[in-house]
Amino acid sequence: MIKSYSIIINEIDETELALKELHSQLENLQLLKNTVGIVTVNKDFVVSGVYSAVVKETPFPLVGMTSYSQIVNGKIGTFILSIMVLTSDDCEFACGISEAVPDTGEVKEQVQKCYKDLRSKLNGDVKLVFLYPNFMYGHYPNQYIKAITEIDNNIPIFGSLSNGEIIETATSARTLHCESISNNQAAMLLISGNVEPKFYLGSTTKESIMAPDIGVVTAAEGNCLIEINNTKAKQFLEEANLKPDSANQRASFFSTFIANEKNEKGEIISSVVKSLVRPKDDAYLFACGIQVGSSLSAISFTKEVVMETAKNVMEQIKANHKEGTLLIYSCLGRRAALLNEPNKEFELMNKVLGNNFNYIATCSGGEICPTSRAETEVVNNEHNETLIACIL
């Protein structure tokens, strides 16, 4: 069983005042045998040196990322340093950060080495992985997910890409592990013992599907969509009147798709939202990997879709759980879709969840969450424009 607490630090410039905030909350914690903290900070806490000072004064390891904005048990803010403290007598925690990954290409070697090193520190089997890769234009989340599932394919993986500013987030996004602050390393936390996480996600509604089943991916490489129905992707979307190159279309309709991904038997195992980033010759680059054989539908992603899916997820959680520790990641694109009400999704979370949960919800640069779980295998996946939640 895992017990949890939340720490909030508001002082972003004055280290001494920030440490006073930290110590006033630490002294109220009743820590058990094993303890770790999942840290989320606005990037300015890193720049000012407050984050590094907090790490040195915290009596347990911290792991996490920078994020643009968050809500912690009802408190909404851009300039917040939060720590979700997990403590337990019958769970073990091992956290760390990988070696630097290259700007492009494979990340497998670095991620697997880190995972194996952390796994060796646990006495029991891994039950859950929290994964925080950095936001890098040359990589996508499934590269990190697949590196871990090649070793353990029955372990749920949950987490987020780091983020900084809403525009050009890659320049200020950082992953964090204790005193390590990185723009090219993946942070992770492995948990063993008595823990049974549950996962929830929301991204689209039936009404948001503007063009269902437009075609099947017949050629793709990594996150590059090359062909749909054996036709070059650019030509296919142009002929279907779904060309996502114009600013008007990019802002409203045709830059987001649902991909129904299938297993070897042709059965749909995941329906995942994927965002188109930019054209590349006759192909298109996405923020997620593209699976050959998956069917595509074009969707409209609007303020109404954000709010309806958030409401559905929060109400499911409240219906299924009376209380618990809750980590929530919401894509930066969802915040952008809220236009002049950027905190509206956070406000809804607080209204529905109330005081029964210890929760932290924060902006995400790319979401990582299981889409299904069988007895022998977990289908871990990457998402765009999605709200994901993990309850312990």
N, C-alpha and C positions, 0 to 999 in steps of 0.2 A: 504494500500500500504506500502511496506517495501523498505526503502532506505538502501544502504549498503556501507561500506568502508572496505578496507583491511589494516591491520597493519602488518608490518614485522620487527622482531627483529633478528639481526644477532649475537650480542654479547652474547656468551654462558658462559663466565667465570666472567667478571667484572660487578658486579651489577650496579655500578654507570653509566657505559657507556651504559648498556642495558636500564636503566631508561631514559637516555638522548634520546636514540632512540625512546622510547615509547612516551615521552612528546612532542617531535618534531612533531610527527604524530597526537597525540590527539588534539593538539591545532588547527589543520586544519579541524576537524570534526564538522559538523553542526548537532548536535544531536536533535532528536525530542522528543516527550513526553515519549516514552518507548524505552529502549535500552538494548541489550544483546550482548555478544560476544561468538562466537564458536571458541574455542582455540584448536590449534594443535601444539604440540611441540615434538622435539626430546627428548628422555628420559634424555639426559645429561643436559638439561635446568632444569629439576627437581632435579637432583643430585647436581648441582652447587648452587642451591638456587635462580637462576635468575627467574624461574617461580613464586615462592612464592613472590618475591619482586615486580614483575610486577602486580600480582593480587592485592596487597595492594595499588598500585598506579593507578589502573584502576577504573574510576568512574562508572562502571556498572558491573554486574555479568558476570563471565566467566564459560563456560561449554564445555567439550570436552574430549580429550584423547591425549596420546602420540602416535607418529607415526615415522616410520623410516626415511621417506623422503617425500618431497612435492614440488609442484610448486605453486607459488602465482603470478598470472598475469604475467607470463613469467619468473619469477625468480625461478630457480631450485636449490635445496640444501638439504643436509642431516641435517645440523645444522641450522635449522630455527625455530623460534617461530612465529606463525601466529595467527592473530585474525580476523575472519570475523565478522565485526560489523554490526548488524541488528538494525535499528532504525525506529520508526513509530509513527504516531499520531492515527492510527485507527487499530492497532494490539497490542495485549498484549502478554507478554512473562513471563513464569514461569519456572525456571530451578532449579534443585536440584540433589541429589544423594541418592540412596537407602541405607538402612541398609545393613550390610555385608551379603552376601549369603554364604551358606556352600560350602565346596570344591566339594561335589557331591550332587546329589539329587535335590529337588525342589527349585525354586527361586520365586515362585508365591507370597508368602506372602510378601516378601520384595519389590518386584517390584510393586505389586498392591497398597501397602500402599504409596509408593512414588508417584505413578501416581495420586492416589486420593487426596493426600495432595497438589500436584501441581495444579491439576484441580480445586480445591476449591479456588485457588487464582485468577482465571480468571473470568471475568464478563460474557464472552461469551462462546460459545461452542468451544471445541478443534477442530482445523482445520488441525493440523500437529504435529507430534511428531518426534523429533530428538532423537535417542536412541543410547547410547554408553555403552554396557556391557563390562566387562573386558574379555580379552583372558584367559580362564581357561580350562584346559584339561577335567575337570569333567562336563562341561556344553556346550551347543550349543545354537545358537541364537534364534531358534524357541521357546525355553522355555520362554524367555523374551517377545517375540512377542505375544505368546498365552496368557500370563498373562495380557497383556494390552487389547488384542482384546476380552477377556472374559468380560471386562467392557464396552468397546466401539469398536464395530466391523466395524464401518464405518469411522475410522480415519486412514489416511495413516501414516505409520511408516517408517522412513528412517534413516540410520546411519551405524555404523561400530563397529566391535570389536577393542579394543585398540591393539596396537602392539609396540614392542620395537626393539630388535635386530632381524635380519632375522632368525638366528638360535636360538632356545630356547627363542622365543619371549615372552613366558608367564612369564619368570623370571623378565623382565624389563618393561612389559606393564603396563600402569596405566590409570585409568579414573580420570577425573578432574572436580571439581566444586568449584570455588572460591579457598579457601585455603585447601580444601579437596583433598588429593592425595591418591588413593586407588588401591589395586590389587584384590579386591573382592567386589566391589560395582558398580552398574549400574548408570551412569549419564544420565540425560534426560532433554530435553527442550520441553515445550508445547507452541504452538502458537495458539491464537484465533484472530478473526477479519477478516480484508479484505486481505486474502491471498489465492491464488489458485495455489498450487505447481503442477509442471509437472515432470514426472519421465522417465528416459531412462536407458536402460541397454544393455550390450553386453557381450557375453561369448563364443559362438561357431559359426562356419560356417557349411554349408552343407558338405563341403569337410572334416571337422574335425571329422565327425561321421564315426568311423572305423568299428563298429559292431552295426547296428541298431536293436532295439527291441529284445534284447537278452532274455528277460523274464519279468515276472511280480513279484513284491514283494508280497509274500504270508505270510511272518511272519517277524515282526520287532518290536523292542522295543526301543523307544527313537532314538538314533543315531546308533543303532546296527542293521545291516542287518543280519537276521537269515536264511531266506529261499527265494529262487527264484524258481517259478514254483513248489512249494512243495518239493524242494530238498535243503538240507543244502547249504548255500551260498558258502562255501569253495569248496565243491564237485562240485557244479554247474559250478563255474567259471573255475575250473580245467578241467572239461570235455569239456567246451567251448573254451579251450585254452586261457583263459583270466585270468589265475592266476596272481594276482598282487603282488606276494611275492618277486620276484627277483629284484635286484637293477636296472637292465637294464630296465625292464618293468616299475617299479615304476617311473623311471626318465623320461619316454617318453610317454607311451601309456595308460596303462590299470589301472591307479589309479584314473581316472576321468570319471564320468558318467553323462549323462543327465537323470533326472527323470521326466517323464510326470505325474504330480499329478492330481488327479480327484476329483470331488465333489460327492455328494450322488447320483446324476443322472448318474454318469459314464462319465461326460463331462470333458475333459482336461481343467484345469483352470490355470496351471502353468507348464512351462518347466524350470527346475532348475538344474544348474550344481552342483554336489556334489563330494567332494574329499574323497577318501578312505584314512584313517589314518593308520590303522594297523589291522592285524588279531586278533581275540579273539576266541580261540578254533575253532569251526566249523563255526564261524560267522566273520563278519568284522565290525569294528567301522569306522564311517564316521565323518567328521567335521560338518555335518548338520544332522538334524533329517531325518528319513526315514519313508515314508508313505506307509502303506499296500495298495496294489492295484495299485501303480504307476508302470509304465513300464520303463525299463532301456535300455539305449544305451551306449555303450563304445565309448569314444572319444579320439582323439589325441590332446594334448594341446601343441602347439608350438609357437615359436616366430612369425611366420606368422599369426597364429590365433589371437594372442594378437593385432598385428598391424592392421589387417583387421577389427576386431570388434571395436577397439578404433576409427578408421577412420569413420566407419559407425555411431557410436553414436555421435561423434562430428559433422559430417555433418548433421545428423538429427536435432541436436540442433540448428545449425546455420540456417538451412532451415526454421525451425519453429519459431525462435525467433530472433528479430533484436538485442536485448540486454537483460540484466538481471543479477541477482545474482545467481551464480552457485557453488554448492558444489558437488565434485566428489570424489568417493572412488574407488581405484583400488587394487585388491587383491595382497598381497605380492608374491603369486605364479606367477602372471603375470610378475612382475619385474624379478623374478628368470628365467622365460622362455626366457627373452630377453638376457640372457647370458652375453656377454661382452659389451652390449649396454643397461645397466639398465635404462637409462633415455630416451630411444627412444620414449616410449609412452607419457611421459610428453612433449617432444619436439614436437610431432605430435599435441597434444592438443593446444599448443601455436600457432603453424602454422595455424591450422584451425580456432580457436576461435579469434585470433587477439586481437584487443583492444576494442571490442564491449561489452565484458562481464567482470564483476568483479568476478573472479573465484579463487577458491582454490581446488587443487586436491592433494590427499595424499594417502599413502599406507594404506591398510586395512588388519586386521587379520581375517575378515569374514564380508560379506556384507549384509545389511538389506535394502530391497527395495520392494515396491509393484510390483506385476506382472500383476494385473488387478484391475479395479475399476468399480463397478456397482452402481446403484442409492442407494441401501440399504446396500451394503457390499463392503469392500476393501479386496482384497486378498494380505496380507502382507507376505513376505517370506524371507528366508535366502538364501544366495548364496555362492558359492566358485568359485575361479578363474574368477571372474566377475568384470566388470567395471560398476558402477552405478552412476547416476547423478540426482540431484534435482535442478530445476530452479525455482526461485521465481520471 
